[in-house]
């Protein structure tokens, strides 16, 4: 079973240590999961999917997602946008687009 752990971790800009802390396992154990030397138990797979905010199918490379996963910062932007009123959304988008074009 090939897991996409390293790919997802790098997209998320996380270290192995940060992931191991989230999973409450040793750095060595997580490293072995990522390298394929050790297979995680089903409950650990669920924790990994939660950590990376992906589905189990994606984690197990059974589902293709065309857009790469969002970083925590991008997720925060999306969540803030969903909570904002229409004017705030418009102002924020305008500001971001002005910085891109410079």
C-alpha positions in Angstrom: 0.0 0.0 0.0 1.6 3.3 -1.1 0.6 6.3 1.0 1.0 9.9 -0.2 2.3 11.1 3.1 5.5 12.9 2.0 3.8 14.6 -0.9 0.9 15.9 1.2 3.2 16.9 4.1 5.4 18.9 1.8 2.3 20.6 0.2 1.2 21.5 3.8 4.7 22.9 4.6 4.9 20.6 7.6 7.9 18.8 9.1 7.9 15.2 10.0 8.2 16.3 13.6 5.1 18.5 13.4 3.1 15.6 11.9 4.4 13.1 14.5 3.3 15.5 17.3 -0.2 15.8 15.8 -0.4 12.0 15.6 1.0 11.5 19.1 3.7 9.2 17.8 7.5 9.3 17.7 9.3 11.0 14.9 10.9 7.6 14.0 7.5 5.9 13.8 6.1 8.6 11.5 9.3 8.5 9.4 8.8 4.8 8.9 5.1 5.3 7.8 6.3 7.9 5.3 9.1 5.7 3.9 6.8 2.7 3.7 8.9 0.7 6.2 5.8 0.5 8.5 2.1 0.4 7.7 -0.2 2.5 9.9 -3.1 0.9 11.7 -6.6 2.0 10.5 -7.1 4.5 13.4 -3.7 6.0 12.6 -4.7 6.4 9.0 -7.8 8.4 10.1 -5.6 10.6 12.3 -3.3 11.2 9.3 -6.2 12.1 7.0 -7.4 14.5 9.7 -4.0 16.1 10.1 -3.7 16.8 6.4 -7.4 17.5 5.9 -7.7 15.0 3.1 -9.9 12.0 2.6 -8.7 8.5 3.3 -9.1 7.7 -0.4 -6.7 10.5 -1.3 -4.3 9.5 1.4 -4.3 6.0 0.1 -3.8 7.3 -3.5 -7.2 6.0 -4.5 -8.7 9.3 -5.5 -7.3 11.9 -7.8 -7.7 15.5 -6.8 -6.6 17.9 -9.5 -6.0 20.9 -7.3 -3.3 20.5 -4.8 -4.3 20.7 -1.2 -4.6 24.1 0.5 -1.9 25.2 2.9 -3.1 26.1 6.4 -2.8 29.8 5.5 -4.9 29.3 2.3 -7.5 27.4 4.4 -7.6 30.3 6.9 -8.2 32.8 4.0 -11.0 30.7 2.6 -12.7 30.3 6.0 -12.4 34.0 6.7 -13.9 34.8 3.3 -16.9 32.5 4.0 -17.6 34.4 7.3 -17.1 37.9 5.8 -19.8 40.1 4.4 -19.9 40.8 0.6 -18.1 44.2 0.9 -15.3 42.8 2.9 -14.9 39.9 0.4 -14.8 42.4 -2.5 -12.3 44.7 -0.7 -10.0 41.8 0.2 -10.0 40.4 -3.3 -9.4 43.8 -4.8 -6.4 44.4 -2.5 -4.9 41.0 -3.3 -5.3 41.4 -7.0 -3.7 44.9 -6.9 -0.6 43.4 -5.3 -0.4 40.6 -7.9 -0.4 43.1 -10.8 2.5 45.2 -9.4 
